[in-house]
Amino acid sequence: MLFILSACLVSGKASGQDNSSVIRKENAPPVKAIFVVHSSYRDIEKFRAFAEQIARLRPFGRIDMYINLTAEKADFEMPEGGSPWHEYAAYDRSLSKFFPDEKIAPFIPEELVNKNRQLLKQKVKIIRDLGLNAGYRANEPHFLPKAFFESYPHLRGPRVDHPRRSLQKEFSPCFHQKETRDMYQHMVNTLFKNVPEINTVHFNMNDAGSGFCWAEWLYSGPNGPVNCKNLNMSERVLNLVNLFKNGAGQTGHDIDIFMWGMFTNSEIDDIISHLPDNCFVRGVEKGNFPPVKNVGGMAWSANPVRGIINPLGILRTLNSNSENMPQRYSLGFSGAYDRGTERLETVEKVVDIIEDYLANPAEEGLVPALQNLQKLCVEWAGEESADRLFEAFVALDEALKLKQATIGGLSTLYWGVSTRQITRPLVIVPERLSPQEEAYFLPHVFNVSLEEARNDYMDIHGGGHNAIPMGAAGHFLSDLKKVYTSMEKITNAPEQKFLDNMAMALRIYSSVVRSCGNFNDAQMIRNRNKEVLSGPVHRPNKIPTWTGDQDLLDFNEIMRDELDNTNELIDLLENGGMDLINHAEDPTLEDTFLLGPDLIESLKQKRKIMLDHWLDIEDYMTSPFK
């Protein structure tokens, strides 16, 4: 840390830094780039405000804005009683949900299609008014309703759902069938007729609702019709690629196609060897993607919290070496699985950083990035507080890198939200909760097994392999505390409101991480005492013991920390923090990946239930008898 700080102060103190002291490229021409922008704004006025911010980057290159966001959840795809796996794909924006072919249309709710089209058309009008271009993003080939395949059984392709995460089988259409390709060509042509501005297309394949016949890494295993079993994967993928190339041809320009998928290395090699120009694919381990600089907020990685950015991380990414021209940027401002958005004030700050960098390109390397950070801190905090903010941002960047290196498996989305560690009570024997006590959280826990959802805090989407060492979250929490407490000492800053909001967002994020760490550690104790906790309730013997069972003491300490953490989170949310949380506006829209609007009440229920069951542990383990 001291080395980093001294390196960036070579040209003077942060509070005295100006634009001329940053190491710039000599006679650097204007940067021409391609910006591909992803967001999840369904409120059209918020999307307009978002697009107006992004439009500031027009002088630097082409902006392709993804515009095919679904207007609402595809409830018609959800099995009765729900299914965890279907939640992944519930907001997928497949072609059939916007411009269904006449064979598919009877099986897709007309009202949903109309709402999706209306939102798309509104977004297209906005980007046209702003001189922006469009992008299209989807999981294809997407599964189709059961009733469709009852009418067209010969078009049934592979099973694409995840058997460990799904309660209903789903199939996508077989692309070996000409009838399938004809349907898709019609849908693609209609898409480009309505949105000729599309320049970038992105597919997720063999994942979250989509799949090709006989792909090796389909979640159910390789499967599909026997008559297409021996085709190469490149032939299957090219069928889809060529449909989109043909559709784009009617607009008079080519398109860039990016594909990410669950493909083996051999399948990737096969696909790459047959791809036409401007088409790129990447699997889990390899691919031929050109260099892309990923920049944005942290609404996904810090989910459900929004309003956090890592300015040094952004500057380091912008400043990284790339010989690729035009330079490609992926700008992400979406919540998880198209639920939730980044705050507009956060978007504005990210665009500020990008715009300044592209207008004044710096030399590559760490020192110029840090010098740009100094300049930014003067603008946001003022000269008196610039050094403090600078040190806080450097510390945040170091903390996030340390988290990735040491507890990278801890996910506030998959642990905190979809396993409801934020809102569920931490108790020693969860099966002692009544149905009434479970009702507010258990239906939203991602698990095909009600018993596992109830009894295993660390069953994360069907597996327990992501656990971290006991107490490992503590170092990251300590580092985060140094960041937000330092930011909270800044006053009278030019961007005071933004800095105050980000400090509070970091406190909320820290609370979520703290819950994840507590549930991780609590489950370790529960695992060690599985037989005792599954046995009959019993009182301890009468032999004096100074400490009792150490696991009882340790669990009580974890339980108390989670109770205190819950109280602190309630205080934060009651004092303006709810706007820093991505949550449903309507209670009926709460699901496994989206918290409900009554989050504060849920936390109060958590607190009450924990206190009601505080002594349960003494029915199984020995308490101190001094």
C-alpha positions as CSV (number, residue, x, y, z in Angstrom):
1,M,0.0,0.0,0.0
2,L,2.8,2.5,0.9
3,F,4.6,1.7,-2.3
4,I,1.4,2.4,-4.3
5,L,0.7,5.6,-2.5
6,S,4.3,6.9,-2.9
7,A,4.3,6.0,-6.6
8,C,1.2,8.0,-7.3
9,L,2.5,11.0,-5.4
10,V,5.6,11.4,-7.5
11,S,4.0,14.3,-9.3
12,G,2.7,15.9,-6.2
13,K,0.0,15.5,-3.5
14,A,-3.4,14.4,-4.6
15,S,-4.9,17.6,-3.5
16,G,-2.6,19.6,-5.7
17,Q,-2.8,17.4,-8.8
18,D,-4.1,18.8,-12.1
19,N,-4.7,17.4,-15.5
20,S,-1.3,18.5,-16.8
21,S,0.6,16.3,-14.4
22,V,-1.0,13.1,-15.6
23,I,1.3,11.2,-17.9
24,R,-0.5,11.5,-21.3
25,K,0.2,9.9,-24.7
26,E,1.9,12.3,-27.0
27,N,-0.3,13.6,-29.9
28,A,-2.9,10.9,-29.1
29,P,-5.7,10.9,-31.7
30,P,-9.3,10.7,-30.6
31,V,-10.1,7.1,-29.6
32,K,-12.5,5.3,-31.9
33,A,-14.2,2.5,-30.1
34,I,-17.2,0.2,-29.9
35,F,-19.3,0.4,-26.7
36,V,-21.7,-2.4,-26.1
37,V,-24.1,-1.4,-23.2
38,H,-26.1,-3.7,-21.0
39,S,-28.8,-2.4,-18.6
40,S,-32.1,-3.6,-17.1
41,Y,-34.2,-0.5,-17.0
42,R,-37.9,-1.2,-17.6
43,D,-39.0,2.3,-16.6
44,I,-38.8,4.1,-19.9
45,E,-38.0,7.5,-18.4
46,K,-35.2,6.0,-16.4
47,F,-34.0,4.3,-19.6
48,R,-34.1,7.6,-21.4
49,A,-32.0,9.2,-18.6
50,F,-29.6,6.3,-18.7
51,A,-29.3,6.5,-22.5
52,E,-28.6,10.2,-22.3
53,Q,-25.7,9.6,-20.0
54,I,-24.3,6.9,-22.3
55,A,-24.7,9.1,-25.3
56,R,-22.0,11.4,-24.0
57,L,-19.5,8.7,-25.3
58,R,-20.7,9.2,-29.0
59,P,-17.7,11.3,-29.9
60,F,-15.4,8.3,-29.2
61,G,-17.1,5.6,-31.2
62,R,-20.2,3.5,-31.9
63,I,-22.6,2.8,-29.1
64,D,-24.6,-0.5,-29.4
65,M,-27.3,-0.5,-26.7
66,Y,-29.0,-3.7,-25.9
67,I,-32.7,-3.0,-26.4
68,N,-34.6,-6.4,-26.2
69,L,-35.4,-6.5,-22.4
70,T,-38.5,-8.3,-21.5
71,A,-41.2,-6.1,-20.0
72,E,-42.0,-8.6,-17.2
73,K,-41.4,-12.0,-16.0
74,A,-42.4,-15.0,-18.1
75,D,-44.7,-16.5,-15.5
76,F,-46.2,-18.8,-18.2
77,E,-42.9,-20.8,-18.2
78,M,-43.0,-21.4,-14.5
79,P,-44.3,-24.8,-13.4
80,E,-47.1,-24.9,-10.8
81,G,-45.5,-24.5,-7.4
82,G,-42.3,-23.0,-8.9
83,S,-39.0,-24.4,-9.9
84,P,-35.6,-22.9,-9.0
85,W,-33.9,-23.5,-12.4
86,H,-36.7,-21.7,-14.2
87,E,-35.9,-18.6,-12.2
88,Y,-32.6,-18.3,-14.2
89,A,-34.5,-18.0,-17.5
90,A,-37.7,-16.2,-16.3
91,Y,-36.5,-12.9,-17.8
92,D,-34.7,-14.3,-20.8
93,R,-35.3,-12.3,-24.0
94,S,-35.6,-14.9,-26.7
95,L,-36.9,-14.2,-30.2
96,S,-40.1,-16.0,-29.5
97,K,-41.0,-13.5,-26.8
98,F,-40.8,-10.6,-29.2
99,F,-41.6,-11.8,-32.7
100,P,-42.9,-15.4,-32.5
101,D,-43.3,-17.3,-35.7
102,E,-46.9,-18.2,-36.5
103,K,-46.2,-21.8,-35.4
104,I,-45.0,-20.6,-32.0
105,A,-47.3,-17.6,-31.4
106,P,-50.3,-19.7,-30.1
107,F,-48.1,-20.9,-27.3
108,I,-46.7,-17.6,-26.0
109,P,-49.1,-15.2,-24.1
110,E,-50.1,-12.5,-26.6
111,E,-50.2,-9.9,-23.8
112,L,-46.6,-10.6,-22.9
113,V,-45.4,-10.4,-26.5
114,N,-47.2,-7.1,-26.9
115,K,-45.7,-5.6,-23.8
116,N,-42.3,-6.8,-24.8
117,R,-42.6,-5.3,-28.3
118,Q,-43.9,-2.0,-26.8
119,L,-41.0,-1.7,-24.5
120,L,-38.6,-2.5,-27.4
121,K,-40.1,0.1,-29.7
122,Q,-40.0,2.7,-27.0
123,K,-36.3,2.0,-26.4
124,V,-35.6,2.0,-30.1
125,K,-37.2,5.4,-30.5
126,I,-35.0,6.8,-27.7
127,I,-31.7,5.5,-29.1
128,R,-32.7,6.8,-32.6
129,D,-33.3,10.2,-31.1
130,L,-29.9,10.1,-29.5
131,G,-28.1,8.8,-32.5
132,L,-27.2,5.5,-30.9
133,N,-27.1,2.0,-32.4
134,A,-28.6,-1.2,-31.0
135,G,-27.5,-4.6,-29.7
136,Y,-29.5,-7.8,-29.3
137,R,-28.8,-10.3,-26.5
138,A,-30.5,-13.6,-25.8
139,N,-30.2,-17.2,-24.7
140,E,-30.8,-19.3,-27.9
141,P,-32.0,-21.7,-29.0
142,H,-34.4,-21.2,-26.0
143,F,-36.7,-23.8,-24.7
144,L,-40.3,-23.7,-25.9
145,P,-43.6,-24.7,-24.1
146,K,-44.6,-28.3,-23.7
147,A,-47.8,-27.6,-25.8
148,F,-45.7,-26.5,-28.8
149,F,-43.9,-29.9,-28.9
150,E,-47.2,-31.7,-28.5
151,S,-48.3,-30.0,-31.8
152,Y,-44.9,-30.3,-33.5
153,P,-43.2,-33.4,-31.9
154,H,-40.7,-33.8,-34.7
155,L,-39.1,-30.4,-33.8
156,R,-38.2,-31.5,-30.3
157,G,-34.5,-31.0,-29.6
158,P,-32.5,-31.6,-26.5
159,R,-33.5,-31.4,-22.9
160,V,-31.9,-28.2,-21.6
161,D,-32.9,-27.8,-18.0
162,H,-30.7,-28.7,-15.0
163,P,-31.8,-32.0,-13.4
164,R,-30.3,-30.9,-10.0
165,R,-32.1,-27.6,-10.1
166,S,-35.3,-28.0,-12.0
167,L,-38.7,-29.5,-11.1
168,Q,-39.8,-29.7,-14.8
169,K,-38.1,-30.9,-17.9
170,E,-37.7,-28.4,-20.8
171,F,-36.7,-28.9,-24.4
172,S,-35.4,-26.5,-27.1
173,P,-36.1,-27.0,-30.8
174,C,-33.7,-29.1,-33.0
175,F,-31.8,-26.9,-35.4
176,H,-31.1,-29.8,-37.7
177,Q,-34.8,-29.6,-38.8
178,K,-35.3,-27.2,-41.7
179,E,-38.7,-26.3,-40.3
180,T,-37.0,-25.0,-37.1
181,R,-34.5,-23.0,-39.2
182,D,-37.4,-21.5,-41.3
183,M,-39.2,-20.4,-38.1
184,Y,-36.1,-18.8,-36.7
185,Q,-35.3,-17.1,-40.0
186,H,-38.7,-15.5,-40.1
187,M,-38.3,-14.3,-36.5
188,V,-34.8,-13.0,-37.2
189,N,-36.0,-11.1,-40.3
190,T,-38.8,-9.5,-38.4
191,L,-36.3,-8.4,-35.7
192,F,-34.0,-6.7,-38.1
193,K,-36.9,-5.2,-40.0
194,N,-38.0,-3.5,-36.7
195,V,-34.5,-2.7,-35.5
196,P,-32.1,-2.3,-38.4
197,E,-29.7,-0.4,-36.1
198,I,-28.5,-3.7,-34.6
199,N,-24.8,-4.1,-34.9
200,T,-23.9,-6.5,-32.1
201,V,-25.6,-9.8,-31.2
202,H,-24.7,-11.7,-28.1
203,F,-25.8,-15.3,-27.3
204,N,-25.6,-17.4,-24.2
205,M,-25.7,-21.0,-25.3
206,N,-26.3,-24.3,-23.5
207,D,-27.1,-22.4,-20.4
208,A,-30.0,-20.9,-18.5
209,G,-32.8,-22.0,-20.8
210,S,-30.9,-22.7,-24.1
211,G,-29.1,-25.6,-25.7
212,F,-28.1,-27.4,-28.9
213,C,-28.6,-31.0,-29.6
214,W,-25.9,-33.3,-28.4
215,A,-23.7,-30.6,-26.8
216,E,-21.3,-32.3,-24.5
217,W,-22.0,-30.0,-21.5
218,L,-25.7,-29.8,-21.6
219,Y,-26.8,-30.0,-17.9
220,S,-28.7,-33.2,-18.5
221,G,-25.8,-34.7,-20.4
222,P,-25.5,-34.9,-24.3
223,N,-28.9,-35.6,-25.7
224,G,-31.2,-35.0,-28.6
225,P,-32.8,-36.8,-31.6
226,V,-30.9,-39.8,-32.9
227,N,-30.9,-38.5,-36.5
228,C,-28.7,-35.5,-35.7
229,K,-26.4,-37.2,-33.2
230,N,-23.3,-37.3,-35.5
231,L,-23.3,-33.7,-36.6
232,N,-20.4,-31.5,-35.6
233,M,-21.1,-28.8,-33.1
234,S,-19.9,-26.2,-35.6
235,E,-22.7,-27.2,-38.0
236,R,-25.3,-26.7,-35.2
237,V,-24.0,-23.3,-34.2
238,L,-23.5,-22.1,-37.7
239,N,-27.2,-22.8,-38.4
240,L,-28.1,-20.1,-35.9
241,V,-25.2,-17.7,-36.9
242,N,-26.1,-17.8,-40.5
243,L,-29.8,-17.0,-39.8
244,F,-28.7,-13.8,-38.1
245,K,-26.2,-13.0,-40.8
246,N,-28.9,-13.4,-43.4
247,G,-31.3,-11.3,-41.4
248,A,-28.7,-8.5,-41.0
249,G,-28.1,-8.6,-44.7
250,Q,-31.4,-7.0,-45.4
251,T,-30.2,-3.9,-43.5
252,G,-27.2,-3.5,-45.7
253,H,-24.6,-4.0,-43.0
254,D,-22.8,-6.8,-41.3
255,I,-23.1,-7.6,-37.6
256,D,-20.7,-8.7,-34.9
257,I,-21.8,-12.0,-33.2
258,F,-20.5,-13.0,-29.8
259,M,-21.3,-16.4,-28.3
260,W,-20.6,-17.6,-24.8
261,G,-21.6,-21.1,-24.0
262,M,-21.1,-24.3,-22.1
263,F,-18.8,-25.9,-24.7
264,T,-15.9,-28.3,-24.4
265,N,-12.5,-27.2,-25.7
266,S,-12.8,-29.5,-28.7
267,E,-16.2,-28.1,-29.5
268,I,-14.8,-24.6,-29.3
269,D,-11.9,-25.5,-31.6
270,D,-14.4,-27.0,-34.1
271,I,-16.7,-23.9,-34.0
272,I,-13.8,-21.4,-34.4
273,S,-12.5,-23.2,-37.4
274,H,-15.8,-22.6,-39.2
275,L,-16.9,-19.2,-38.1
276,P,-17.5,-16.4,-40.7
277,D,-16.0,-13.0,-40.2
278,N,-16.8,-10.9,-37.2
279,C,-18.1,-13.9,-35.2
280,F,-16.6,-14.9,-31.9
281,V,-17.1,-17.7,-29.4
282,R,-15.9,-18.5,-26.0
283,G,-16.4,-21.6,-23.8
284,V,-15.6,-22.1,-20.1
285,E,-11.9,-22.4,-20.7
286,K,-11.0,-20.9,-24.2
287,G,-12.3,-19.0,-27.2
288,N,-11.4,-16.4,-29.8
289,F,-13.0,-13.3,-28.2
290,P,-11.2,-10.1,-29.1
291,P,-9.9,-8.0,-26.2
292,V,-12.9,-6.3,-24.4
293,K,-12.6,-3.8,-21.6
294,N,-15.3,-4.5,-19.0
295,V,-16.4,-1.4,-17.1
296,G,-19.5,-0.6,-15.1
297,G,-21.0,-0.5,-11.6
298,M,-21.1,-3.3,-9.1
299,A,-24.8,-4.0,-9.1
300,W,-24.1,-7.6,-10.2
301,S,-21.0,-8.4,-8.1
302,A,-22.3,-6.7,-5.0
303,N,-25.9,-7.8,-5.5
304,P,-28.4,-6.9,-4.0
305,V,-26.5,-3.7,-3.3
306,R,-26.2,-0.9,-5.8
307,G,-24.4,2.4,-5.8
308,I,-20.8,1.1,-5.5
309,I,-18.0,1.6,-8.0
310,N,-14.3,0.8,-7.9
311,P,-12.8,3.9,-9.6
312,L,-9.2,2.6,-9.5
313,G,-10.4,-0.7,-11.0
314,I,-12.1,1.2,-13.8
315,L,-9.1,3.4,-14.5
316,R,-6.8,0.4,-14.5
317,T,-9.0,-1.4,-17.0
318,L,-9.2,1.7,-19.3
319,N,-5.5,2.1,-19.0
320,S,-4.6,-1.5,-19.8
321,N,-2.6,-2.3,-23.0
322,S,-4.6,-3.3,-26.0
323,E,-3.5,-3.2,-29.6
324,N,-6.9,-4.2,-30.8
325,M,-8.6,-1.6,-33.0
326,P,-11.3,-0.6,-32.7
327,Q,-11.1,-1.0,-29.0
328,R,-14.2,-2.8,-27.6
329,Y,-15.9,-1.8,-24.3
330,S,-18.6,-3.7,-22.5
331,L,-20.5,-1.4,-20.1
332,G,-22.6,-3.3,-17.6
333,F,-25.2,-1.6,-15.4
334,S,-27.6,-4.5,-14.7
335,G,-28.6,-6.5,-11.7
336,A,-28.7,-10.3,-11.5
337,Y,-30.5,-12.1,-14.3
338,D,-32.1,-8.8,-15.5
339,R,-33.6,-8.1,-12.1
340,G,-32.7,-4.7,-10.8
341,T,-30.6,-1.8,-12.1
342,E,-27.7,0.4,-11.2
343,R,-28.4,3.9,-9.8
344,L,-28.4,6.6,-12.4
345,E,-26.0,8.8,-10.3
346,T,-23.6,5.8,-10.3
347,V,-23.9,5.5,-14.1
348,E,-23.1,9.2,-14.4
349,K,-19.9,8.8,-12.4
350,V,-18.7,5.8,-14.4
351,V,-19.4,7.7,-17.7
352,D,-17.5,10.7,-16.2
353,I,-14.4,8.5,-15.7
354,I,-14.6,6.9,-19.2
355,E,-15.3,10.2,-20.9
356,D,-12.4,12.0,-19.2
357,Y,-10.0,9.1,-20.0
358,L,-10.9,8.9,-23.7
359,A,-10.7,12.7,-24.1
360,N,-7.3,12.7,-22.5
361,P,-5.7,9.2,-23.0
362,A,-2.9,8.5,-20.5
363,E,0.1,6.3,-20.9
364,E,-0.3,2.7,-20.0
365,G,0.7,1.5,-16.5
366,L,-0.2,1.9,-12.9
367,V,1.2,5.3,-12.2
368,P,-0.9,7.2,-14.8
369,A,-4.0,5.3,-13.6
370,L,-3.3,6.4,-10.0
371,Q,-2.6,10.0,-11.1
372,N,-6.0,10.0,-12.9
373,L,-7.5,8.8,-9.6
374,Q,-5.9,11.7,-7.8
375,K,-7.4,14.1,-10.3
376,L,-10.8,12.5,-9.9
377,C,-10.7,12.7,-6.1
378,V,-10.0,16.5,-6.3
379,E,-13.1,16.8,-8.5
380,W,-15.4,14.7,-6.3
381,A,-14.1,15.5,-2.7
382,G,-12.4,18.9,-3.1
383,E,-8.8,19.7,-2.3
384,E,-9.2,19.4,1.5
385,S,-10.6,15.8,1.4
386,A,-9.0,14.6,-1.9
387,D,-6.2,12.7,-0.1
388,R,-8.7,10.9,2.2
389,L,-10.9,9.8,-0.7
390,F,-7.9,8.8,-2.7
391,E,-6.7,6.5,0.0
392,A,-10.2,5.1,0.5
393,F,-10.5,4.2,-3.2
394,V,-7.1,2.6,-3.2
395,A,-8.0,0.6,-0.1
396,L,-11.3,-0.5,-1.7
397,D,-9.5,-1.7,-4.8
398,E,-7.1,-3.7,-2.6
399,A,-9.9,-5.1,-0.6
400,L,-11.8,-6.3,-3.6
401,K,-8.7,-8.0,-5.1
402,L,-8.1,-9.7,-1.7
403,K,-11.7,-11.0,-1.6
404,Q,-11.3,-12.5,-5.0
405,A,-8.1,-14.2,-4.0
406,T,-9.1,-15.5,-0.6
407,I,-12.9,-15.9,-0.5
408,G,-13.9,-15.6,-4.1
409,G,-16.5,-18.3,-3.7
410,L,-18.6,-16.1,-1.3
411,S,-21.4,-14.7,-3.4
412,T,-23.8,-12.1,-2.0
413,L,-26.2,-13.0,-4.8
414,Y,-26.2,-16.8,-4.5
415,W,-25.6,-16.9,-0.7
416,G,-27.2,-13.7,0.5
417,V,-30.2,-13.4,-1.8
418,S,-31.1,-16.8,-3.5
419,T,-30.4,-18.7,-0.3
420,R,-31.9,-15.9,1.7
421,Q,-29.1,-15.7,4.2
422,I,-29.9,-12.0,4.5
423,T,-33.4,-12.5,5.8
424,R,-33.7,-16.0,7.2
425,P,-33.1,-16.6,10.9
426,L,-29.8,-18.2,11.9
427,V,-30.8,-20.9,14.4
428,I,-29.1,-24.1,15.5
429,V,-32.0,-26.5,14.4
430,P,-33.9,-25.0,11.5
431,E,-36.4,-27.8,11.4
432,R,-37.8,-26.6,14.8
433,L,-39.2,-23.5,13.0
434,S,-42.9,-23.6,12.5
435,P,-44.5,-23.3,9.0
436,Q,-45.6,-19.8,10.0
437,E,-42.0,-18.8,10.9
438,E,-40.7,-20.2,7.6
439,A,-43.4,-18.7,5.3
440,Y,-41.7,-15.4,4.6
441,F,-38.3,-16.8,3.4
442,L,-38.4,-20.5,2.6
443,P,-40.4,-20.4,-0.6
444,H,-37.7,-18.1,-2.1
445,V,-34.7,-20.3,-1.2
446,F,-33.2,-21.8,-4.4
447,N,-33.5,-25.5,-3.9
448,V,-35.5,-28.4,-5.4
449,S,-35.6,-30.0,-2.0
450,L,-37.7,-28.3,0.7
451,E,-35.8,-30.3,3.4
452,E,-32.4,-29.3,2.1
453,A,-33.5,-25.6,1.7
454,R,-34.6,-25.7,5.3
455,N,-31.7,-27.6,6.9
456,D,-28.6,-26.8,5.0
457,Y,-27.6,-23.1,5.1
458,M,-24.8,-23.8,2.6
459,D,-26.6,-25.8,0.0
460,I,-25.9,-23.3,-2.8
461,H,-28.0,-24.2,-5.9
462,G,-27.7,-27.9,-5.1
463,G,-24.1,-28.1,-3.9
464,G,-22.0,-27.3,-0.9
465,H,-18.7,-26.9,-2.6
466,N,-18.4,-23.1,-2.2
467,A,-17.9,-23.0,1.5
468,I,-15.0,-20.9,2.8
469,P,-12.7,-21.5,5.8
470,M,-14.3,-20.6,9.1
471,G,-13.8,-16.9,10.0
472,A,-12.4,-16.1,6.5
473,A,-14.8,-13.3,5.8
474,G,-13.5,-11.3,8.7
475,H,-10.4,-9.9,6.9
476,F,-12.5,-8.5,4.0
477,L,-15.0,-7.0,6.4
478,S,-12.3,-5.3,8.3
479,D,-10.9,-3.8,5.0
480,L,-14.4,-2.6,3.9
481,K,-14.9,-0.9,7.3
482,K,-11.7,1.1,6.8
483,V,-13.1,2.3,3.5
484,Y,-16.6,3.4,4.4
485,T,-15.6,4.9,7.8
486,S,-13.0,7.0,6.0
487,M,-15.5,8.1,3.4
488,E,-17.9,9.1,6.1
489,K,-15.5,11.6,7.4
490,I,-15.5,13.6,4.2
491,T,-17.6,16.8,4.4
492,N,-18.5,19.7,2.1
493,A,-17.4,17.8,-1.0
494,P,-18.5,18.8,-4.5
495,E,-20.0,15.3,-4.8
496,Q,-21.1,14.9,-1.2
497,K,-24.4,13.2,-1.9
498,F,-22.8,10.5,-4.1
499,L,-20.0,9.9,-1.6
500,D,-22.5,9.6,1.3
501,N,-24.6,7.2,-0.7
502,M,-21.6,5.0,-1.7
503,A,-20.4,4.9,1.9
504,M,-23.8,3.7,3.0
505,A,-24.0,1.2,0.2
506,L,-20.6,-0.2,1.3
507,R,-22.0,-0.5,4.9
508,I,-25.0,-2.5,3.5
509,Y,-22.8,-4.6,1.3
510,S,-20.6,-5.3,4.3
511,S,-23.7,-6.4,6.3
512,V,-24.6,-8.9,3.6
513,V,-21.1,-10.3,3.4
514,R,-21.2,-10.5,7.2
515,S,-24.4,-12.6,7.1
516,C,-22.8,-14.9,4.5
517,G,-19.8,-15.4,6.7
518,N,-21.9,-16.1,9.7
519,F,-24.1,-18.7,7.9
520,N,-21.0,-20.4,6.5
521,D,-19.5,-20.7,9.9
522,A,-22.7,-21.7,11.6
523,Q,-23.2,-24.6,9.1
524,M,-19.7,-25.9,9.8
525,I,-20.6,-26.2,13.4
526,R,-24.0,-27.8,12.5
527,N,-22.2,-30.3,10.3
528,R,-19.8,-31.3,13.1
529,N,-22.7,-32.0,15.4
530,K,-25.1,-33.5,12.8
531,E,-25.8,-36.6,14.9
532,V,-26.3,-34.7,18.1
533,L,-28.7,-32.2,16.5
534,S,-30.7,-34.9,14.8
535,G,-31.1,-36.8,18.1
536,P,-33.6,-36.3,20.9
537,V,-33.8,-33.2,23.0
538,H,-31.9,-33.8,26.3
539,R,-30.6,-31.9,29.3
540,P,-26.8,-31.9,30.1
541,N,-25.5,-34.0,32.9
542,K,-24.7,-32.6,36.3
543,I,-21.0,-32.6,36.1
544,P,-19.5,-29.1,36.6
545,T,-17.8,-27.7,33.5
546,W,-16.2,-24.3,33.2
547,T,-16.9,-23.9,29.4
548,G,-19.4,-26.5,28.4
549,D,-19.3,-27.5,24.7
550,Q,-16.9,-25.2,22.7
551,D,-19.2,-25.5,19.7
552,L,-22.1,-24.1,21.8
553,L,-20.0,-21.1,22.8
554,D,-18.9,-20.6,19.2
555,F,-22.4,-20.9,17.8
556,N,-23.7,-18.5,20.4
557,E,-21.1,-16.0,19.4
558,I,-22.0,-16.3,15.7
559,M,-25.7,-16.1,16.5
560,R,-25.1,-12.9,18.5
561,D,-23.1,-11.4,15.8
562,E,-25.8,-12.1,13.3
563,L,-28.4,-10.6,15.6
564,D,-26.4,-7.4,15.9
565,N,-25.7,-7.4,12.2
566,T,-29.5,-7.6,11.5
567,N,-30.2,-4.7,13.9
568,E,-27.6,-2.6,12.2
569,L,-29.0,-3.4,8.7
570,I,-32.5,-2.5,9.8
571,D,-31.2,0.9,11.0
572,L,-29.4,1.5,7.6
573,L,-32.5,0.6,5.6
574,E,-34.8,2.7,7.7
575,N,-32.6,5.7,7.2
576,G,-32.6,5.7,3.4
577,G,-30.8,2.5,2.6
578,M,-33.7,0.8,0.8
579,D,-32.9,2.9,-2.4
580,L,-29.4,1.3,-2.3
581,I,-30.9,-2.2,-2.5
582,N,-32.3,-3.8,-5.7
583,H,-35.7,-5.1,-4.7
584,A,-39.2,-5.7,-6.1
585,E,-41.6,-2.8,-6.0
586,D,-44.5,-5.2,-5.7
587,P,-44.5,-8.1,-3.2
588,T,-45.8,-10.5,-5.9
589,L,-42.6,-10.0,-7.9
590,E,-40.3,-11.2,-5.1
591,D,-38.4,-14.3,-6.2
592,T,-35.3,-16.3,-5.5
593,F,-33.1,-13.6,-7.2
594,L,-35.0,-10.5,-6.1
595,L,-35.7,-9.4,-2.5
596,G,-39.2,-8.1,-1.6
597,P,-40.2,-4.5,-0.9
598,D,-41.0,-5.5,2.7
599,L,-37.3,-6.3,3.4
600,I,-37.2,-4.3,6.7
601,E,-40.2,-6.2,8.0
602,S,-38.5,-9.5,7.0
603,L,-35.4,-8.5,8.9
604,K,-37.6,-7.8,12.0
605,Q,-39.2,-11.2,11.7
606,K,-35.7,-12.7,11.4
607,R,-34.7,-10.9,14.6
608,K,-37.8,-12.1,16.5
609,I,-37.5,-15.7,15.4
610,M,-33.8,-15.9,16.4
611,L,-34.6,-14.6,19.8
612,D,-37.6,-17.0,20.2
613,H,-35.2,-19.9,19.4
614,W,-32.2,-18.5,21.2
615,L,-32.1,-21.4,23.8
616,D,-32.7,-24.2,21.4
617,I,-29.0,-25.1,21.3
618,E,-29.1,-25.9,25.0
619,D,-31.4,-28.8,24.3
620,Y,-28.5,-30.5,22.4
621,M,-25.2,-29.3,23.8
622,T,-23.7,-28.7,27.2
623,S,-23.8,-25.1,28.5
624,P,-21.2,-23.9,31.0
625,F,-21.8,-24.9,34.6
626,K,-19.5,-22.9,36.8
